[in-house]
Amino acid sequence: MDLVYPIRNMYLKAIERANERIWISTPYFIPDQQILRALKLAAERGVDVQVMVPKDSNHVLADWVSRGFFGEMLDSGISILLYASSMMHSKTATIDGEWSTIGTANIDRLSLSFNYESNVEVIDPGFASEMQKVFESDREHCEVVRADTWRERHPMARATEWALIPLRPVL
């Protein structure tokens, strides 16, 4: 399985090992159920899980599909950060101050299962420290999605998110 979906499995193993923090930045966040479940379980066991996505990306459809996961993520204790300064396009993750990845893969089915993507996996506290600094700097330009505000969003937004659920497997 690692040879068929190496980046996806690299992420899964790292998320499942996490004890302190999982900080992810990705322009398109459309996780499959196994990735989503691993992130939720991590948050539920006390890991600081933060997912940074652009407030507005260059792919409106992906934005709407991604937002369909927010309620479930917030209910599990995952922090969602909307990068507001520009179209954030970084694809990074850092976990527990030791493990990091950077590359071309988004957290979506296309990138993790079908596209020819390339990520580097780095296990080095110094590198992870620098990745954390970059994430913290980027976080200063983010809006935090609050669960209470999210639940009060416009009913048409909810309907759109619900209507787009069938597209999750193909994006």
C-alpha positions as CSV (number, residue, x, y, z in Angstrom):
1,M,0.0,0.0,0.0
2,D,2.9,2.4,0.8
3,L,4.2,2.0,-2.8
4,V,0.8,2.7,-4.3
5,Y,-0.1,5.8,-2.3
6,P,3.2,6.8,-0.6
7,I,2.3,10.4,0.3
8,R,-1.1,9.6,1.6
9,N,0.3,6.8,3.7
10,M,3.2,9.0,4.9
11,Y,0.6,11.5,6.2
12,L,-1.6,8.8,7.8
13,K,1.3,7.3,9.7
14,A,2.6,10.7,10.9
15,I,-0.9,11.8,12.0
16,E,-1.5,8.5,13.8
17,R,1.8,8.9,15.7
18,A,1.2,12.6,16.7
19,N,1.2,13.4,20.4
20,E,1.4,17.2,20.6
21,R,0.6,19.1,17.4
22,I,-0.3,18.6,13.8
23,W,-0.1,21.8,11.7
24,I,-1.1,21.5,8.1
25,S,-1.3,24.2,5.4
26,T,-2.8,23.3,2.0
27,P,-4.7,25.3,-0.6
28,Y,-7.2,22.5,-1.2
29,F,-8.4,20.4,1.8
30,I,-10.8,17.6,0.7
31,P,-9.7,14.7,2.8
32,D,-10.8,11.1,2.3
33,Q,-12.6,9.5,5.3
34,Q,-9.4,7.8,6.6
35,I,-7.4,11.0,6.7
36,L,-10.3,12.9,8.2
37,R,-10.8,10.2,10.8
38,A,-7.1,10.2,11.7
39,L,-7.1,14.0,12.2
40,K,-10.3,13.9,14.3
41,L,-9.0,11.1,16.5
42,A,-5.8,13.0,17.0
43,A,-7.7,16.1,18.1
44,E,-9.9,14.1,20.3
45,R,-6.9,12.6,22.1
46,G,-5.6,16.1,22.8
47,V,-3.3,16.8,19.9
48,D,-3.4,20.5,18.7
49,V,-4.6,20.0,15.2
50,Q,-4.6,23.1,13.0
51,V,-5.5,23.2,9.3
52,M,-4.7,26.3,7.3
53,V,-6.5,26.9,4.0
54,P,-6.9,30.0,1.9
55,K,-9.9,32.1,2.7
56,D,-10.5,32.4,-1.0
57,S,-8.6,30.1,-3.3
58,N,-8.4,30.0,-7.1
59,H,-10.8,27.0,-7.1
60,V,-14.2,28.1,-5.9
61,L,-15.7,24.6,-6.2
62,A,-12.9,23.1,-4.0
63,D,-13.5,25.8,-1.5
64,W,-17.1,24.9,-1.1
65,V,-16.4,21.2,-1.0
66,S,-13.7,21.8,1.7
67,R,-16.1,23.9,3.8
68,G,-18.4,20.9,3.9
69,F,-15.9,19.3,6.3
70,F,-15.6,22.2,8.7
71,G,-18.5,21.5,11.1
72,E,-17.3,17.9,11.7
73,M,-13.7,19.1,12.1
74,L,-14.7,21.9,14.6
75,D,-16.8,19.4,16.6
76,S,-13.7,17.2,17.0
77,G,-11.6,20.1,18.2
78,I,-9.7,20.8,15.0
79,S,-8.8,24.5,14.5
80,I,-9.5,25.8,11.0
81,L,-7.5,28.9,9.9
82,L,-8.5,30.9,6.8
83,Y,-5.4,32.6,5.3
84,A,-6.7,36.0,4.3
85,S,-3.7,37.8,2.9
86,S,-3.6,36.2,-0.5
87,M,-4.1,32.9,-2.3
88,M,-2.0,30.6,0.0
89,H,-0.5,27.8,-2.0
90,S,1.8,26.1,0.4
91,K,1.5,22.4,0.9
92,T,3.2,21.6,4.2
93,A,2.8,19.8,7.5
94,T,4.8,19.7,10.7
95,I,4.1,17.3,13.6
96,D,5.4,17.2,17.1
97,G,8.5,19.3,16.4
98,E,10.2,16.5,14.6
99,W,8.4,15.4,11.5
100,S,7.7,17.6,8.5
101,T,6.7,17.4,4.9
102,I,6.7,19.9,2.1
103,G,5.9,19.3,-1.6
104,T,3.3,19.4,-4.3
105,A,0.5,17.3,-2.8
106,N,-2.7,18.8,-1.5
107,I,-4.8,17.0,1.1
108,D,-7.3,15.8,-1.4
109,R,-8.0,12.5,-3.2
110,L,-6.5,13.6,-6.5
111,S,-3.2,14.6,-5.0
112,L,-2.9,11.7,-2.6
113,S,-4.2,8.9,-4.8
114,F,-4.0,9.7,-8.5
115,N,-1.8,12.7,-9.5
116,Y,1.9,12.5,-9.8
117,E,2.9,14.5,-6.8
118,S,6.2,14.8,-5.0
119,N,6.7,15.5,-1.3
120,V,9.8,15.3,0.9
121,E,9.5,13.8,4.4
122,V,12.0,15.3,6.9
123,I,12.6,14.0,10.3
124,D,14.7,16.7,12.0
125,P,13.8,18.9,14.9
126,G,15.7,21.9,13.5
127,F,13.8,21.7,10.2
128,A,10.5,21.2,12.1
129,S,11.3,24.2,14.2
130,E,11.7,26.4,11.1
131,M,8.5,25.0,9.6
132,Q,6.6,25.8,12.9
133,K,8.0,29.4,12.7
134,V,6.7,29.8,9.2
135,F,3.3,28.4,10.2
136,E,3.1,30.7,13.2
137,S,4.0,33.7,10.9
138,D,1.3,32.7,8.4
139,R,-1.2,32.2,11.2
140,E,-1.0,35.9,12.0
141,H,-2.7,36.5,8.6
142,C,-5.5,34.1,9.3
143,E,-9.1,34.3,10.4
144,V,-10.0,31.5,12.9
145,V,-13.2,29.7,12.1
146,R,-15.3,29.7,15.3
147,A,-17.7,26.8,15.8
148,D,-20.6,29.1,16.9
149,T,-20.1,31.5,14.0
150,W,-19.8,28.5,11.6
151,R,-23.1,27.1,12.8
152,E,-24.9,30.4,12.1
153,R,-23.8,30.7,8.4
154,H,-26.4,31.3,5.8
155,P,-28.7,28.4,5.0
156,M,-27.9,28.7,1.4
157,A,-24.2,28.0,2.2
158,R,-25.2,24.9,4.1
159,A,-27.3,23.7,1.2
160,T,-24.5,24.3,-1.3
161,E,-22.0,22.4,0.9
162,W,-24.6,19.5,1.2
163,A,-25.3,19.5,-2.5
164,L,-21.5,19.2,-3.3
165,I,-20.9,16.1,-1.1
166,P,-21.1,13.8,-4.1
167,L,-18.0,15.6,-5.6
168,R,-15.7,14.7,-2.7
169,P,-14.5,11.5,-4.2
170,V,-13.5,13.1,-7.5
171,L,-11.8,16.3,-6.2
